[in-house]
Amino acid sequence: MSKLVAITGGGPREEKAVEADCVIEGSPRTVSTLEYTRDDKIFAGEWSATAGAWRVKYEEWEFCHMLEGVCELTPDDGAPMRYSEGDSFVIEPGFSGVWRVIEPMRKRYVVQFF
């Protein structure tokens, strides 16, 4: 069995509105495409969102690479961090704050649940 897996797109796709009780501004919608999963603990794919802002709380670890657009993450206890095309960042478990999409965005992600 190969230990390499090509991520080629075209996996299961889910489109939905951000949960209303989390929304701070706008009417943001997201699209998630799952391209890889392992042991129900690691997931990889592509995610996009329309403009808006909502509260988030992470129990998982996530690596993100921005493909297009602009977003801003503001931790409850800190200053906003802005990301745009070409930027990469990690969100660690315990992050709590606001995810704001300033320009419609698209990113690649790898998520690990513990």
Summary of the structure (lengths in Angstrom):
residues: 114
radius of gyration: 14.2
end to end distance: 25.5
largest distance: 47.4
contacts: 307
relative contact order: 0.26
helix: 0%
strand: 64%
